[in-house]
Amino acid sequence: MTQTPLDRALVEEAARKSGFVWVRGPVGPPRALWHVWHAGAVHLVGGGPVEQPLDGLGLTDGGGATVTVRGKEKGARLVVWPARVTELAPEGEEWRAAVAELRGKRLNARDAGTIAERWARECRVLRLEPAGEPSQRPGSMPDASLAAAPLPSEATTRRPTPKPLPRLLFRRRSRG
C-alpha cells in the first residue's frame, strides 16, 4: 500500500515536530528514541556504550518496524506507521548527511568535535522510511487506550519520606 499525499504530510510534520518517536521492532516492547527527520525518513543513532540502546528491538537492515509519533500540542499518539529499516554504512554519502543532521540534535555530547568518528566505530545509524499508509491517524484511532505498564525498575520504587525532611525544607531562615 502507498501513502496518500495527506498521510505523507502528516507523518513528516509529526516526525519533524516531535523530539522522539516510539519504535517497535520485530521483538521487544516499543522504545522511545530521539531522532531527526531527514530526506523523507526518521534517522536515529544508537548502540555503543554511550548512545541510546537499540538492542532488544530486532532492528535489522531490510527489516520492518512500527513508528509511533505523538502530537506536540497534547502529547497524545498522533500517527502510527510501518517503516522499512535501512542501516546506513559508516562513512557513506547517505551516512554523512544523516550524521550531520543527527550531530546538531545530540545534546550534551562530551566529544562533539569527534562524535562522527565515534558513531562510525561504535554505533549504528538507522533510517526508518515510511513503508505504507498509517495504521492510526486522526479519525482512525483505536477505542482502547493501548497504555502499557512501566517496565520494572529500581528507579520507580518509592520509599517513605524521611521524618526530618519536611522540617529541613520548610524551616524559616533567620534574618540577621
C-alpha positions as CSV (number, residue, x, y, z in Angstrom):
1,M,0.0,0.0,0.0
2,T,1.1,3.5,-0.6
3,Q,0.6,6.7,1.3
4,T,-1.7,9.5,0.2
5,P,-0.1,13.0,0.0
6,L,-2.1,13.9,3.1
7,D,-0.7,10.8,5.0
8,R,2.9,11.7,3.9
9,A,2.4,15.3,5.1
10,L,1.0,14.1,8.5
11,V,3.9,11.6,9.0
12,E,6.5,14.2,8.0
13,E,5.1,17.1,10.1
14,A,4.6,15.0,13.2
15,A,8.1,13.5,13.0
16,R,9.7,16.9,12.4
17,K,8.0,18.4,15.4
18,S,8.5,15.6,17.8
19,G,11.7,15.2,19.8
20,F,11.4,11.5,20.0
21,V,9.4,8.6,18.5
22,W,8.4,5.2,19.8
23,V,9.9,2.4,17.7
24,R,8.6,-1.2,17.9
25,G,10.8,-3.7,16.2
26,P,10.0,-7.4,15.5
27,V,10.8,-8.2,19.1
28,G,10.5,-6.5,22.5
29,P,8.4,-3.6,23.7
30,P,8.4,-0.2,21.9
31,R,11.1,2.1,22.9
32,A,11.3,5.9,22.9
33,L,14.2,7.1,20.8
34,W,15.4,10.6,19.8
35,H,15.7,11.2,16.1
36,V,15.8,13.6,13.2
37,W,13.6,13.7,10.2
38,H,15.9,13.9,7.1
39,A,15.4,13.1,3.4
40,G,11.9,11.6,3.9
41,A,12.6,9.4,6.8
42,V,13.3,9.2,10.5
43,H,17.0,8.8,11.2
44,L,18.4,7.7,14.6
45,V,21.7,6.7,16.1
46,G,22.2,4.1,18.8
47,G,24.3,1.4,20.3
48,G,27.7,1.6,21.8
49,P,28.3,2.3,25.5
50,V,27.1,6.0,25.4
51,E,24.2,6.3,22.9
52,Q,20.6,5.2,23.2
53,P,20.2,1.4,23.3
54,L,18.9,-0.3,20.1
55,D,19.5,-3.9,21.3
56,G,16.4,-5.9,22.1
57,L,14.3,-4.4,19.3
58,G,15.5,-6.6,16.5
59,L,16.0,-3.8,14.0
60,T,17.9,-5.2,11.0
61,D,18.8,-3.8,7.6
62,G,15.9,-4.5,5.3
63,G,13.5,-5.4,8.2
64,G,10.5,-3.7,9.4
65,A,9.4,-1.6,12.4
66,T,6.4,0.4,13.6
67,V,6.8,4.1,14.4
68,T,4.5,6.0,16.7
69,V,4.7,9.7,16.9
70,R,3.0,11.9,19.4
71,G,1.3,15.2,18.8
72,K,3.3,18.3,20.0
73,E,0.2,20.1,21.5
74,K,-1.3,17.4,23.7
75,G,1.4,14.8,23.8
76,A,-1.0,12.0,22.7
77,R,-0.5,9.5,19.9
78,L,-1.0,11.3,16.6
79,V,0.1,8.8,13.9
80,V,1.4,5.2,13.7
81,W,3.1,4.0,10.5
82,P,5.0,1.0,9.3
83,A,8.7,1.6,8.4
84,R,11.3,-0.1,6.4
85,V,14.7,-0.2,8.3
86,T,17.9,0.6,6.5
87,E,21.3,0.5,8.3
88,L,23.5,3.2,6.7
89,A,27.0,2.2,6.0
90,P,29.6,4.2,8.0
91,E,31.2,7.0,6.1
92,G,28.9,6.6,3.1
93,E,27.4,9.6,1.5
94,E,23.9,9.0,3.0
95,W,25.5,8.2,6.4
96,R,27.4,11.5,6.4
97,A,24.3,13.5,5.5
98,A,22.3,11.8,8.3
99,V,25.1,12.2,10.8
100,A,25.4,15.9,10.0
101,E,21.7,16.3,11.0
102,L,21.9,14.0,14.0
103,R,25.0,15.8,15.3
104,G,23.1,19.0,15.6
105,K,20.4,17.4,17.7
106,R,22.7,15.3,20.0
107,L,22.6,17.1,23.4
108,N,25.3,17.1,25.9
109,A,27.9,15.2,23.9
110,R,31.3,15.5,25.5
111,D,33.0,14.6,22.3
112,A,31.0,16.9,20.0
113,G,34.1,17.5,17.7
114,T,34.7,13.9,17.1
115,I,31.3,12.4,17.6
116,A,31.0,11.3,13.9
117,E,34.2,9.2,14.3
118,R,32.8,7.6,17.5
119,W,29.5,6.8,15.8
120,A,31.3,5.2,12.9
121,R,33.3,3.0,15.2
122,E,30.7,2.1,17.9
123,C,27.2,2.8,16.8
124,R,24.5,2.1,14.2
125,V,22.8,4.8,12.2
126,L,19.4,3.7,11.0
127,R,16.9,5.1,8.5
128,L,13.2,4.3,9.1
129,E,11.4,5.1,5.9
130,P,7.6,5.1,5.8
131,A,6.5,1.8,4.1
132,G,2.8,2.1,3.8
133,E,-0.2,4.0,4.9
134,P,-0.5,4.9,8.7
135,S,-2.4,2.3,10.7
136,Q,-3.5,5.0,13.1
137,R,-4.1,8.7,12.4
138,P,-6.7,11.3,13.4
139,G,-10.1,9.9,12.6
140,S,-9.0,6.2,12.8
141,M,-7.7,5.7,16.4
142,P,-8.5,2.6,18.4
143,D,-11.0,2.9,21.2
144,A,-8.7,1.2,23.7
145,S,-6.0,3.3,25.4
146,L,-3.1,0.9,24.5
147,A,-1.3,2.2,27.6
148,A,1.5,-0.2,28.8
149,A,2.6,-0.7,32.3
150,P,6.1,0.7,33.0
151,L,8.9,-1.8,32.9
152,P,10.2,-2.9,36.4
153,S,13.0,-0.7,37.6
154,E,14.6,0.3,40.9
155,A,14.2,3.9,39.8
156,T,10.4,3.7,40.1
157,T,10.5,2.3,43.7
158,R,9.0,4.9,46.0
159,R,10.2,5.0,49.6
160,P,8.7,6.9,52.6
161,T,9.9,10.5,53.1
162,P,12.4,10.7,56.0
163,K,10.7,12.3,59.0
164,P,13.1,15.3,59.4
165,L,12.9,16.2,55.7
166,P,9.8,18.5,55.8
167,R,11.3,20.3,58.8
168,L,14.5,20.9,57.0
169,L,12.9,22.0,53.8
170,F,10.4,24.4,55.3
171,R,12.2,25.9,58.2
172,R,12.3,29.7,58.3
173,R,15.6,31.4,57.8
174,S,16.5,33.8,60.5
175,R,17.3,37.3,59.4
176,G,20.3,38.7,61.0
